[in-house]
């Protein structure tokens, strides 16, 4: 997985996003095994359009069914408005795009609390705060919570 390449595409297209999930935890706290890059994307028509362009640049593929699966670059503009979560593959790694996140009501409020960071390669990113990361984990069913993350985040409060 090439996290820097994925983040660079999102940044170059001025996508308003917050990094969530395992990569956020990996970059900011502890090494964790993760298989995708999770983004919470501001849900506006203009921002979805920028995100669609970034995903096309990344050669992402998606489809509701195996028959529909294919390059997102071949989809009609506006396809990201179709559902709240998208799980895609790209040559650079798997990318998940969320338009809502369990436990967090407002993208704008989370963005105001976000953390600016850089990868080891120097690629900038914005990520949800530790407080919001913990809130997201605790909003999940207990069986789906990442216990190690919850314990770590609680220890930092």
Buried (B, 14 or more C-beta within 10 A) or exposed (E): BBBBBBBBBBBEBEBBBBBBBBBBBBBBBEEBEBEBBBBBBBBEEEBBBBBBBBBBBBBBBBEEEEEEEEBBBEBEEEBBEEEEEBEBBBEBBBBBBBBEBEEBEEBEEBBEEBBEBEBEEEBEBBBBBBEBBBBBBBEEEEEEBBEEBBEBBEEEE
